[in-house]
Amino acid sequence: MKKILQNYTKQELSTMIKPAFRAKQIWNWSYHKYASSFDEMLNLPKALRAELDAEFTLTPLKMLLVQDSRDGSRKYLFELHDGHTVEVVLLLMRDKEYHEDGSVKHQERYTVCISSQVGCKVGCAFCLTAKGGFMRNLTTGEIVAQLLMVKKDNNIEANRRLNIVFMGMGEPLDNLDNVVKAVEIFADEDGMAIATHRQTISTSGLSAKITKLGAMDLGINLAISLHAVDDDLRQTLMPINKAYNIQSIIDAVKAFPINARKRVMFEYLVIKDVNDQMSAAKKLLKLLDGIKAKVNLIYFNPYGGTEFKRPQERDMLRFQEYLTSRGLHCTIRESKGLDISAACGQLREQEKGE
C-alpha cells in the first residue's frame, strides 16, 4: 500500500525526498494548490513525479456523501482505504458581508469539525458514534486530509484562516500522537498556516493525557466534554468516568497551560429531564470555581432510536442566566444542521443501514 503524503511533516519529507528543497515544492502543491496527483506538479522533474506516484498517495480519502443544510453547514462522509468511514462537518459561522459599493467587507468565517478515530472507545450513552463500536485510530494523514478535502471542495483559498475543532468521531487524546502531529502540520507556515490558537482539542476527560498534552505546551485550546456535575450521573452517561472521575479532570485542567486571552471550554450537552435542572447549574458553578472557564450549553440533537430528548428553550435560557449572572461565561451553542444528519455518527450509521 502506498504511503500517505499527509502523514509526514515538511521536515520529514525533506529527509525522504532528494534534493530536500523538493519537499517544500510538493508541500506547496498539496496544501496551497490542492493537487490531487503528482502529474500536476509541473515544476518537478518527470522522473521524480513517477517515483513519487509509485511511493505516495495524495488522496487517502474518498468522498462518499455530502449533505447541505439550510444554515450553510455541510456534512461529509469520507471512505478510508480499508472501507471504514468517517465524518467531517464544515460549519458556516458567519456569512460573507459586503460594503455598499459591492466590495467584500468580511469573508465567510468557517469552523471545521474533524474526526480522529473510526468509531470511539468511550461509549457515551447519548452518542451515536459509540453505537458502531471502535475500529481503529486514524493516521495523521487521514486526519489532515479531512481538512484538505473540505477546503478544496469549498474553494477555500489556501491563505484563508479557519478554525479547527477535534470534536468529530473519536476521542482525540486516545490517538494523541497522531493528533498532535496533525496539529503541527496544520500550523506549518508553508502549509495551511492555521495557528495552534485556532485549533481546539475536545476530550471526554482522559486526565492523564490532558496532563501529557499540557506538558507539550502547544498553544492549542482545550475543551472538556463534561455533561454532568456528579460522578453517578456522569458514569451513567459516560462510562469513562469510572477511570477518570470529575475531580481528576478538574485537577488536570487547573494545571493546563492556557493563553492569557483564552478560556478552557466546558461542553455541557443538555438533555431534557436528565441534566437540565437548576440544581445542576448550581453544582456546575461551584465545580468550576477558580478555573478560567467558558461553558457551552449544547442542545441534545435527537436521532432515531435514542431515549434522550431535546431540552426546552426556556430551561436552557434559565440555566444560562443562572451561570452568567454569577460571573461564569456561558453561551448556548446554536444548533446547526438540524435538517441534515448533523449529530456525530448519524450520517455514517444511516449509510451503513441502507
C-alpha positions in Angstrom: 0.0 0.0 0.0 1.2 3.5 -0.8 2.3 5.9 1.9 0.0 8.8 2.7 1.9 12.0 1.9 0.0 13.9 4.6 1.4 11.6 7.2 4.6 13.5 7.2 5.8 16.9 8.3 7.7 19.1 5.9 10.9 18.3 7.7 10.3 14.6 7.5 9.6 14.8 3.7 12.8 16.8 3.2 14.7 13.8 4.6 12.8 11.3 2.4 12.9 13.2 -0.9 16.1 14.4 -2.5 17.1 17.1 -3.1 15.5 18.4 0.1 14.1 21.6 -1.4 11.6 19.5 -3.5 9.7 18.8 -0.3 8.7 22.4 0.0 7.5 22.4 -3.6 5.5 19.3 -3.0 4.1 20.8 0.2 3.0 23.9 -1.8 1.3 21.8 -4.5 -0.6 19.8 -1.9 -1.6 22.4 0.7 -1.8 25.6 -1.5 -2.8 24.4 -4.9 -4.8 21.3 -3.7 -3.1 19.0 -6.3 -4.7 15.5 -6.4 -1.9 13.9 -8.5 1.8 14.2 -8.8 1.4 14.8 -12.6 0.0 18.3 -11.7 3.4 19.2 -10.1 4.9 20.6 -13.3 8.0 22.2 -11.6 9.1 18.7 -10.5 11.2 16.5 -12.9 9.1 13.9 -14.7 11.2 11.1 -13.3 10.7 12.3 -9.8 6.9 12.6 -10.3 6.8 9.0 -11.4 8.9 7.9 -8.3 6.6 9.9 -6.0 3.5 8.4 -7.6 4.8 4.9 -7.1 5.5 5.5 -3.4 2.9 8.0 -2.2 -0.8 8.8 -2.4 -2.1 12.4 -2.2 -5.8 11.3 -1.8 -6.2 8.9 1.2 -9.9 9.7 1.5 -12.8 9.2 -0.9 -15.8 11.5 -0.7 -18.9 9.3 -0.4 -21.7 11.6 0.6 -22.2 15.3 1.2 -25.3 16.8 2.9 -26.1 20.5 2.8 -28.0 22.3 5.5 -30.1 25.4 5.0 -27.9 27.2 7.5 -24.8 26.7 5.3 -23.4 23.7 7.2 -22.1 20.8 5.1 -21.6 17.3 6.4 -19.2 14.9 4.7 -18.8 11.2 4.8 -15.3 10.0 3.7 -14.2 6.5 3.0 -10.8 5.2 4.0 -8.6 2.7 2.2 -10.0 -0.2 4.2 -13.6 0.7 3.6 -14.3 2.3 7.0 -15.9 5.7 7.0 -15.5 8.9 9.0 -17.5 12.2 9.2 -16.4 15.8 8.9 -18.6 18.9 9.3 -18.0 22.4 7.8 -19.8 25.0 9.9 -20.5 28.4 8.4 -20.1 30.6 11.4 -20.5 34.0 9.6 -21.8 34.8 6.1 -19.8 37.0 3.7 -20.6 40.6 4.2 -20.3 43.4 1.6 -19.8 47.2 1.6 -22.4 49.4 -0.2 -20.1 49.6 -3.2 -20.2 45.8 -3.6 -16.7 45.1 -2.3 -16.2 42.5 0.3 -16.3 43.7 3.9 -15.8 40.4 5.6 -15.2 36.9 4.2 -17.1 33.9 5.5 -15.9 32.5 8.8 -15.7 28.7 8.9 -15.1 26.1 11.6 -14.2 22.5 10.5 -15.1 19.7 12.9 -12.8 16.7 12.2 -12.6 13.1 13.3 -9.6 11.4 15.0 -10.8 7.8 15.1 -13.1 5.3 13.3 -15.7 4.9 16.0 -14.9 5.5 19.6 -13.9 3.5 22.7 -15.5 5.9 25.2 -19.1 4.7 24.8 -21.1 7.7 25.8 -24.8 6.8 26.2 -26.0 9.8 24.2 -23.5 9.5 21.3 -24.4 7.7 18.0 -20.7 7.2 17.1 -20.5 4.9 20.1 -23.2 2.6 18.7 -20.9 1.4 16.0 -18.0 0.5 18.4 -14.3 1.3 17.9 -12.5 0.2 14.8 -9.1 2.0 14.8 -7.2 5.2 15.1 -6.8 7.5 12.1 -3.3 8.1 10.9 -2.0 11.7 10.9 -2.5 11.8 7.1 -6.1 10.7 7.4 -6.8 13.5 9.9 -5.0 16.2 7.8 -6.6 15.1 4.6 -10.1 15.7 6.0 -9.5 19.4 6.2 -7.6 19.5 2.9 -10.5 17.9 1.0 -13.1 20.1 2.7 -11.1 23.2 1.8 -10.7 22.1 -1.8 -14.4 21.1 -2.2 -15.5 24.6 -1.0 -12.9 26.6 -2.9 -11.5 28.0 0.4 -8.2 29.7 -0.5 -5.0 28.4 1.0 -4.4 31.7 2.8 -7.8 31.8 4.4 -7.8 31.2 8.1 -10.4 29.0 9.7 -10.9 27.2 13.0 -10.4 23.5 13.6 -12.1 21.5 16.3 -11.2 17.9 17.0 -14.8 17.2 18.0 -15.9 14.7 15.4 -15.8 11.0 15.7 -13.5 9.5 18.3 -11.6 10.6 21.4 -8.6 12.7 20.2 -6.5 12.1 23.3 -6.9 8.3 22.7 -5.0 9.0 19.5 -2.7 11.6 21.0 0.5 11.1 18.9 -1.3 11.3 15.5 -3.5 14.2 16.6 -0.5 16.2 17.9 1.4 15.6 14.7 -1.7 16.8 12.7 -1.8 20.0 14.8 1.8 20.6 13.8 1.1 20.0 10.1 -2.0 22.3 10.2 0.1 25.1 11.8 3.1 24.9 9.4 3.5 28.4 7.9 4.4 26.9 4.5 1.2 24.8 4.5 -2.3 25.7 5.8 -0.8 28.1 8.4 -3.6 27.5 10.9 -2.1 28.7 14.2 -2.5 26.5 17.2 -4.7 29.1 18.9 -7.2 28.4 16.2 -7.2 24.7 17.0 -9.3 23.1 19.8 -8.9 19.6 21.1 -12.0 18.2 22.8 -11.8 15.4 25.2 -14.2 13.3 27.3 -11.7 13.8 30.2 -8.7 11.5 30.0 -7.0 13.2 32.9 -3.5 11.6 32.5 -3.4 12.6 28.8 -4.7 16.1 29.5 -1.6 16.4 31.7 0.6 14.9 29.0 -0.9 17.3 26.4 -0.4 20.2 28.7 3.3 19.4 29.2 3.7 19.8 25.4 2.5 23.4 25.7 1.3 23.5 22.1 -0.8 26.7 22.5 -3.9 24.8 21.5 -7.4 25.3 23.1 -8.8 22.7 25.4 -12.5 21.6 25.5 -13.8 19.2 28.1 -16.9 17.2 27.4 -18.4 17.3 30.9 -22.1 16.8 30.5 -22.8 16.1 34.2 -21.8 17.6 37.6 -21.7 14.5 39.8 -19.9 11.2 39.2 -23.0 9.0 39.5 -24.8 10.6 36.6 -21.6 11.2 34.6 -20.7 7.5 34.9 -24.2 6.6 33.6 -23.8 8.9 30.6 -20.0 8.4 30.1 -18.6 5.1 31.3 -15.1 6.5 31.1 -15.9 8.4 34.3 -15.0 5.2 36.2 -11.4 5.6 35.2 -11.3 9.4 35.1 -13.7 11.0 37.6 -14.7 14.6 37.6 -12.3 15.7 40.3 -9.3 14.2 38.4 -10.4 16.2 35.3 -10.7 19.4 37.2 -7.2 18.9 38.7 -5.7 18.3 35.3 -7.5 21.3 33.8 -6.2 23.6 36.6 -2.6 22.7 35.6 -3.2 23.0 31.9 -1.3 26.0 30.2 -3.8 28.4 28.8 -3.2 31.6 26.8 -4.0 34.6 28.9 -6.7 35.6 26.4 -8.3 32.2 26.3 -10.5 30.1 28.5 -10.9 26.3 29.0 -14.2 25.4 27.3 -16.5 23.0 29.1 -19.1 21.3 26.8 -22.3 20.6 28.6 -24.8 18.6 26.4 -28.2 19.4 27.9 -30.7 16.5 27.9 -34.3 17.0 28.9 -35.1 15.9 32.5 -31.6 14.4 32.8 -29.2 17.2 33.5 -31.1 20.4 32.8 -32.2 21.1 36.4 -31.2 24.3 38.3 -29.6 22.1 40.9 -27.1 21.0 38.2 -26.4 24.6 37.3 -25.6 25.4 40.9 -23.2 22.4 41.2 -21.5 23.4 37.9 -20.9 26.9 39.1 -19.2 25.5 42.3 -17.2 22.9 40.3 -15.6 25.4 38.0 -14.8 27.9 40.7 -11.2 29.0 40.3 -10.9 28.0 36.6 -10.9 30.5 33.8 -13.7 28.7 32.1 -16.3 29.1 29.4 -19.4 26.9 29.4 -21.0 25.9 26.1 -24.6 24.6 26.6 -25.5 22.4 23.7 -29.0 21.2 22.8 -29.1 17.4 22.6 -29.6 16.6 18.9 -32.0 13.7 18.7 -31.6 10.7 16.4 -33.6 7.6 15.6 -33.8 5.1 18.5 -32.5 7.3 21.3 -34.3 7.6 24.6 -33.0 11.1 25.2 -34.9 14.3 24.3 -34.1 17.8 23.3 -34.4 20.3 26.2 -36.9 23.1 26.3 -35.6 26.5 25.3 -36.8 28.1 28.5 -34.8 25.6 30.6 -31.7 26.3 28.5 -32.1 30.1 29.0 -32.7 29.7 32.7 -29.6 27.5 33.1 -27.5 30.1 31.2 -28.9 33.0 33.1 -28.1 31.5 36.4 -24.4 31.0 35.4 -23.8 34.3 33.7 -25.5 36.3 36.4 -22.9 34.8 38.8 -19.9 35.6 36.6 -19.4 32.4 34.7 -19.0 33.0 31.0 -21.8 30.8 29.4 -23.2 30.6 25.9 -25.8 28.5 24.3 -24.4 26.9 21.2 -26.6 27.5 18.2 -27.7 24.2 16.8 -26.6 23.7 13.2 -27.5 21.2 10.6 -30.8 20.1 12.2 -32.2 19.5 8.7 -29.4 17.0 7.9 -27.6 14.2 9.7 -25.8 16.6 12.0 -25.4 14.5 15.1 -22.0 12.9 15.3 -22.1 9.5 13.7 -25.6 10.0 12.3 -24.6 10.1 8.6 -22.3 7.1 9.0 -24.9 5.0 10.7 -27.5 5.9 8.1 -25.3 4.9 5.3 -24.4 1.6 7.0 -28.1 0.8 7.4 -29.0 1.3 3.8 
